[in-house]
Amino acid sequence: MSGSVRLRHEIIYGQARAGFDAEDSLTNIRTQLLAEYQADGWRLGAELFDSRAWGADPGTPISTNEVNTLELVQAYAARDWKDPFGRGSSLGVTLGRMTLNLGSRRLVAADDYRNTTNGYTGIRTDLAAAKGWKATFIYTLPQMRRPDDAEGVRDHKVRLDKESFDLVLWGGLVSKAKALGPVMAEVSYFHLGERDAPGRPTRDRSLNTFGGRIMTDPAPGRLDYEVEAFYQWGGINASLALTAVRQDVSASFVHADVGYSLADKWKTRFSVEFDRASGDRSGGSYGRFDTLLGMRRADFAPAGLYNAITRANIVTPGVRVEATPDKRLDWFLSYRAMWLDSATDGFATTGVRDASGRSGRFAGHQVEGRIRYWLIPSRLRFEYDGLLLAKGRFLRDAPNAPPKDWTVYNSFNLTASF
């Protein structure tokens, strides 16, 4: 058995998202308790999540991203086989409720920074063969967090999350270590199918996402890199209305970074990064990239009260420096300049949009940092996350842009593990 309790207090000034308080604060607490039994290749597991938030007022952006009380996110049975297809091979099958972190986690992940996580109900199969071949395949029903009404969320009502064939995610990935020297190569495909359910209108997404990735691991005194690209196609309704027009989808995403690690005691690594996610344009196919159930924190910025940047209608180069001075301390600092891919679409997840395109494409400059320190090794860790956004012309001039020119976000976290 293991678990953790994380207490977070976050403060924002100059909210970047449209329709919320310009200044706000929120206190979150997330409790996890995991129990797993292992014997003779079998694993039986269950994990309880309890996520709550206090201090919200009517203008606070609070939702199932912050609150999900007493939820059994994981409840699974798994079986592992050694050498089923010859020496060096393995096979694992997991059935039930589970969390997933697949590949780069840009499409399928269990979000960790966010106060709640993503759960999936279904089957997962993992295969490994000699010479570095690995594959993972899934057929799942992503859990829809409940309650999802404003009153239920703010009152911390307990209601079992729902899974159904109204929302289905299936697919997988295949990878090869040392495909070319030290390079790992990976291909992936995922399909997300969505349809209306009673009390839950949707845009009836039917999205196919095919991708490829190559990367090398960081090593002292060496260059490393990662390049990943996705193409997305399928169909989506123009709105939630029953009579909405059906649109074809043609969207894309690319991530690239190159880093260099110093051979020093701090394990310092410098990197240059680039991300581009397509936005929608008038006429033709629907072009806004959908990151499905992917994480955002590792690539872009914190969720929580900020939650403004993700893989949708964004073009952003950046630089980053990170270090681990010792076993108790790690930190990073990053800078990004951000543009809209399409001047007429909403920028990332801010909800800010100028349908005329007259507000330009430059969204602003973002500086972000994090520092983590184990107050008691393996038991109690402090984390500080800070972010400064200097809003560009678009985030200042768009018709529904919030009034402030700067966004300042601070998050203080204390995590006890047992």
N, C-alpha and C positions, 0 to 999 in steps of 0.2 A: 504494500500500500504506500502511496505517496500523494502529496498534494501541495497546494500553495494558496496563500491569500495575498492579493495585491490591492493596496490602497493607493488611489491616485487623486490628486487635486490639480485641476487644470484651469488656466485663466487665459482669456483671449481679449485683445483690444483691436478694434478695427476689423471686425469679422469680414472675411472675403466672400462668403456665400450670401446670396441674395435672400431677403425675407426674414432674417434673424436679427437678434439684438447685436448692436455694434460692440458692446462690451458685455462679457459674460464670464461666469465661472461655474464649475461643476465638480462634485466629488463622486468618484466611482469606487466601488469595491467589487472584486471578482474572486470567488472562492472555487477551487477545483479540488476534487478528491477522486483519485484513480485507484482501483483495486484490480489486480490481475493474478490469475492462478495459472501456473505452468506445470505440465507433467507429460512426459512421453510424446513430445511434439505437439501437444495441444496447448492452446492459450484461451482462457476465458476472462474477459475483461469488462469493466463498467467504469464510466467516469461521469461524475455529477458536476455540473457547472451551476453556479449561482452568481448572477451578475446584476448589480443594483446601482442606482445613481440618485444623488440628492442635490438639492439646490437649484433645480430647474424652475424657470418661470415660463409664461406663455410664449416668449420669444426665443427660448433655448432650443437648439436643434437636438432634441432627444428622441430616440427611436429604439427599435430592437438592436441597433448597433451598440447601445449602452445597457439595455435592460433585457434580461432573460432569466427569470427566477426558477430555481430548483428544477433544472432540466437535465435529464439523463442523456447527454449528448452522445456518449458511447455505451454500447451494450452489445458485445460481439463474441463470437466463437471463431477461433482460428486454428488451422492445422498446418504444420511445417514438415516437409519431407527433405531429407538430405540424400543427395546423389540419385534422384529418381530417373534421370536421363543419362547417367554415366558419371564418372568421377568429376567432382568440381561443380556439379549442377545442384540446383535447389528449386523447390516449389513451395509456395505458401498461398493459402486460400483463407480469406477473412469474410465472414458473413454476419450481417447485422448493422447496428448503428456504429459509425466510426468517424474519425477525423482523417483528412487526407492532405498530404503535402507532396505534390507530384512535380518532378522535374524542377524547373526554375521557380515554381509556385506562382507564376504570373497568370495562370488560368485556373488552377485548382489548388486551394490552400485552406488551412485552418488559421485564420488571422490571429496573431498573438498580441499585437499592440492594442487593437480594438478591445473594448470591454467584453464583448461577446465574440463567439467564434462561429465558424461554419461547420455544420455536421452533415453527414451523408448516410443514407440507409440503403444498403444493397450488398453487392459482392465485389471483392477485390482479389485479383490473382497476380502474384509476383513470381516471375521465373528468372533464373540465372543459369548461365551455361559457362563452359570453359572459355578462356581467352577474352574475358571481360564483357560478354554479352549479358544484358539485362532487359527485362520487359515487365511492364505493369499494365493490366487491363482492368477497367471498372465498368460496372453497370449500377447506377445509383439513382436514388430519389433525394435530391438535396432537401434538407430539413428547412421548413418555412417557420421562422420563429414566431411564437404566439405568447401573449396577445400582441397584436400589431396596431391596435387603436390607441390614440393619444391618452385616453383616460386609463386604459389598462396598463400601459407602459409606465405612466407617472405614478400609479398606485401600486406598482410591483405585483400585479396579480399573477397568480400561478396558473399556467395553462400549458398543457403538453404541446410541444412543437409538432407540426404536422408534416407528414410526407405523403405524397400521392403521385399517381401517374400524370397529374397536371403539370408537374415539373420533373423532367428526366435529364440526367447527364450521363453519357457513356462515351467510352473511347479508351485511349491508352497511349503509351509511349514505348519506344525501343531505343536503347542506347548501347554504345560500344566504347569501352575504355581503350585508350591508346589506339584509336582508329588510324591515326597517322602520327607516329611519334608519341608525344605526350598529350595529343589532342583527343578529347572525348567528343563523340558525335552522337546526336540524338534527333529522332523524328517523333512527332506527336500528332494525334488527331483526336478531337473531342466534338461531340454533338450535344447541343442543348436544345431540348424541346419543351415548349411552354404553351399552356392553353388556359382559358378562363376557368375559374372555379366559382362556386356560389360565394358571393360577397368579395370576390377577389378578381376584378377585371385585370387583364394583362394586355400586352401588345403581341401576344401569340408568337413569341420568338421561335424561329427554327433556324439555328445557327450551326454551321459547320466551320471548324477552325483547324487548319492544318499548319504545322510549324516545324522548324528545324533549328537546331542549336549546335554550336561548336564552342568548346572552351578548354582552357588549361587552368590548373590550380595554381594559386600564388605560391611562390617559393623564394626564400631569401636570395637576393642578388640576381633576380630574374624578372623578365617581363611576363605578364600573364594577360589573358584576354577572354572575352565572352562576346559572342554574336548570336542573337536569336531573332527570328522573324516569323510572323504569322500572317496568313491570309484567311479571311473570313468571308463566307458566302451563305446564302439561304434566303429567308424571308422574314418580314416583320410588318406589323400593322402600323399605319401612320399615327394612330392615337389609341386610346383605350376604348373608344366608341365601338359599338357592335357593327356599325356601318363603315368603319374606317377602311381606307384604301390599303390594299396589300402592296408592299414594296419589296423589290429584290434588294439583297444586301451585297455590297462589295466593299470590304474594309480591310485595313492592314495595320500592322504594328511592327516596329523594329527597335531592338535595343542593342547597343554596342558599347563596350568599355575596354580600355587598355590600362593595365596597372603595372607598377613596379614596386617590389618590396625590398626595403633596405635590409642588409645583414647586420642589424643592430639589436640591442636588447629589447627595444620597444616594439619590434616587429612592425615598424612603420611601413605603411603602403600608401602610395600616391596613385590616383587614377583619374582618367579623363573619360567622361560618359556621354552618351547621346541616346535619346529616346524620341520616337515619333509615332504617334497614334493618330490615325486619320479621323477627320471630322466630316460631317454631312454637308453637302452642297445642294443647291436647288437644281431640280431636274435630274434625270438619270436615276441610278441606284442609290439606296440609302448607304451612306459612307462612314457613319460613326462607329468606330471600333468598340466592341463589347468585351471587357476583360473577364467575363463570366463570373467565377467565384475566386478570382485571384487576389493575392495580397497587394498592398501598395507601399507599406512602410519601408521595406528594404530598398526600394528603388527611388521613391519620391519624397514622402513626408508623412507625419503622423496623421492618424485618423482623429477620433475624439471631436472636440469642438472645432478643430481646424478642418480636416477632412475635405480639403478643396482640390487636391491634385491627384489625378489617376490617369489611366491609359485611355483617354478619350479626347480627341481634338486638341492635341498638344504637340509642340515641337520644342525640345529642350536639351541643349548641351549643358554639361556641368563638369565640375572638378570636385575631388574628394580626397581627404587625407584621414587615415585611421591608424590607431596604434593600440597596443596592449602592453603597457609598461611592466605589468607583473600579473600574477594570477588573480589579483583582486580588482584590478582597474583596467577599464578599456574606454575608449572615446573615439568619436569621429566628428569631422567638420566638413560641410559640403556647401557648394554654391551652384545655383542654377539660374540661367536666363530662360524665360519662357515665352513662347509665341503660340498663337492659335494656328492650327493647320488650315481651318476654314474660318474666314472672318464672319460668316453668317450663322455659325453654329454656336451653341453654348460652350464656354471654356471649361474643360475637364468636368469636375463635379461642383463647380461654384454656382451653377444655375444662372450665371450672368450671360446675357446674350444681346446682340444687336443684329436683328434680322436684315437690316439694310447693309451691314458691313462697313458703315461709315466710321466706326470707332477704331478701326485699324486691327492689327493682329498682335501687337506686343502686349503681353500680360504682366510682365514685371520681373524683378530680381528676387530670388529666394535664397536666404542663408539659413542653414540649419545645423544644429549640433546636438550631440548626445554624450553624456558621461555616465558610466555605471561603476559602482564600487561595492564590493562585498564587505559590509560592516562585520558580519560573522560569516566566514567562508562556508559556502554551500547552504547557508541557513537564512541569512538576512541580507538583502541587497537594496541599495539606494540607486535610483535612476533619475536623472534630470534630462528633459528634452526641451530645447528652446528653438524658436523659429522667428525670423524676421522677413516679412514680405514687403518690398517696396513696389507698390502697384504701378504698373505701366499704363499707357494711355487707354487701353481697352478696359481694364478694371476700374479706371477712374471715370471714363466718358460714356460707357454703354448705358442705355436708358434705365436699366434696373440695377446698376452698379451701386453697392453700398457706399456711403458718403466719405469714409475715411480714406486717406492716401496710403496709410501704412497698416499692416497687420502684425501684431506681436503676440506670439503664443508661447506659454510656459506650462510645463507639466512636471509635477513632482510625484515620484512613485516610490513606494516602499513594498518590497515583496518578501514574505516569509515563506520558506519552503520546508517541508518535512517529509 
